[in-house]
Amino acid sequence: MEIIKKYSFRFLYTILSITVSLLIITILYHFNLISSNIYQALKLIILLGNILVSGIILGKKANSKGYLEGLKLGTFIIIVFTLLTLLTNESLKLKILLYDLIILTTAILGGMIGINKK
């Protein structure tokens, strides 16, 4: 329970920044200001960039072992995304599992960078 409380603010900040960023690029895509290839690439870059920054911030706050902070953040995000996937009745596919692995790796990398920037 303490982990959820500790990471809830960082998680909410991450989700809020991802949502706002995706809303902006979706509006640009809707009005044909960006192509579908750029739109798809920006969606991935925004998601991973926000998770990386959150991992760096958590790593800076950690006393040691920043990779564990990133692992906790990444696991928390993956659990929430998996629950959302299951609630939408979408089956878990290999593509989604690889996507989750990339998210986890990015969060761990962010924690490692953050502890070294400290």
C-alpha positions in Angstrom: 0.0 0.0 0.0 2.9 2.3 0.7 4.3 1.8 -2.8 1.0 2.9 -4.3 0.9 6.0 -2.1 4.5 6.8 -2.9 4.2 6.4 -6.6 0.6 7.7 -7.1 1.6 11.4 -7.5 4.4 10.5 -10.0 2.1 8.1 -11.8 -0.7 10.7 -12.0 1.7 13.3 -13.3 3.0 10.9 -15.9 -0.5 10.0 -17.1 -1.7 13.6 -17.1 1.3 14.7 -19.2 0.9 11.8 -21.6 -2.8 12.6 -22.0 -2.3 16.2 -22.7 0.5 15.5 -25.2 -1.5 12.9 -27.0 -4.5 15.2 -27.1 -2.4 17.8 -28.8 -0.9 15.5 -31.4 -4.4 13.9 -32.0 -5.8 17.3 -32.8 -2.9 17.9 -35.2 -3.6 14.6 -36.8 -7.3 15.2 -37.0 -6.8 18.4 -39.0 -4.3 16.6 -41.3 -1.4 18.7 -40.0 0.7 15.6 -39.4 0.8 12.3 -41.3 -0.2 9.0 -39.9 3.4 7.7 -39.7 4.5 10.8 -37.8 1.4 10.4 -35.5 2.3 6.8 -34.7 5.9 7.7 -34.0 5.0 10.6 -31.8 2.6 8.5 -29.7 5.4 6.1 -28.9 8.0 8.9 -28.3 5.7 10.8 -26.0 4.8 7.8 -23.9 8.4 6.6 -23.5 9.7 10.1 -23.0 7.3 10.8 -20.2 8.1 7.5 -18.5 11.8 8.1 -18.9 11.5 11.5 -17.2 9.4 10.1 -14.4 12.0 7.4 -13.9 14.8 10.0 -13.7 12.9 12.1 -11.2 12.2 9.0 -9.0 15.9 7.9 -9.4 17.1 11.3 -8.2 14.9 11.0 -5.1 16.2 7.5 -4.3 19.0 6.9 -1.8 20.4 3.9 -3.7 19.6 1.4 -6.5 17.8 3.7 -8.9 17.0 0.7 -11.1 14.6 -0.6 -8.4 12.7 2.7 -8.4 12.4 2.5 -12.2 11.3 -1.2 -11.8 8.6 -0.2 -9.3 7.3 2.6 -11.5 7.4 0.5 -14.7 5.6 -2.4 -13.0 2.9 0.0 -11.6 2.3 1.5 -15.0 2.2 -2.0 -16.7 -0.3 -3.2 -14.1 -2.6 -0.3 -14.8 -2.3 -0.6 -18.6 -2.9 -4.3 -18.4 -6.0 -3.8 -16.3 -7.2 -1.2 -18.8 -6.6 -3.6 -21.7 -8.5 -6.4 -19.9 -11.4 -4.0 -19.2 -11.7 -3.2 -22.9 -12.1 -6.9 -23.7 -8.9 -6.8 -25.8 -6.9 -9.9 -25.7 -3.3 -9.8 -24.5 -1.2 -10.1 -27.7 2.6 -10.5 -28.2 2.6 -6.9 -29.5 1.2 -5.6 -26.1 3.6 -7.7 -24.1 6.6 -6.3 -26.1 5.2 -2.8 -25.6 5.0 -3.5 -21.8 8.6 -4.8 -21.8 9.7 -1.6 -23.6 7.9 0.5 -21.0 9.5 -1.4 -18.1 13.0 -1.1 -19.7 12.5 2.7 -20.2 11.4 3.2 -16.6 14.4 1.2 -15.3 16.8 3.2 -17.5 15.2 6.4 -16.2 15.8 5.3 -12.6 19.4 4.4 -13.4 20.0 7.8 -15.1 18.4 9.6 -12.2 20.5 7.9 -9.5 23.6 8.8 -11.4 22.6 12.4 -11.9 22.1 12.8 -8.2 
